[in-house]
């Protein structure tokens, strides 16, 4: 390391040699990924490439056949399909999740609701919400406890253009505060937003840097 240079921060998430098969069909064949604080990573691949499988293993909801995941800090996970109770309101979801995370109040939850622009639905049942609003609530619950690492599976689905822009404003704020974000997608429209694109092909991740220069890339 050159004299006076700043050392790279230690990673907050590392996946090493991940393997996963369903029956005789191998999905992951030695996937590796390293994510640093404040880093925004896109995992890109065709439908059926194993992106959601990878994210579930990173989130700890699915065991790998081989390999390890090392997480430093807290985790937030936003699956592709919202996991909500149709008979509870938006505010009730916030209260239950805040209690689960032992949060002292709903300040962060209400701030996220405002940032994502769905305050008018706080008293509405989740089962009555549109797909896009359900996804907003899904994202809010994943962020409620201000996790160090956020895993997002196709987070834009159902978002209108205004919400899409609000989403990126929120992501920029998270990165500024040193939060690491991994986004699973099959299409990347704005590649320059990401510090790292990792192509999932044949069960392995092939990282490639983007034109961003303002954040450390660790892969």
Secondary structure, DSSP 8 states (H G I E B T S, - for coil): --TT------EEEEEEEEEEEETTEEEEEEEEEEEETT-EEEEE--TTSSHHHHHHHHHTSS--SEEEEEE-S-EEEE-SS----TTSBHHHHHHHHHHHTT-S-SHHHHHHHHHHT-GGGTTSBGGGS-HHHHHHHHHHHHHTT--SEEEEESTTTT--HHHHHHHHHHHHHHHHTT-EEEEEES--S-GGG-SEEEEEETTEEEEEE-S--SS----
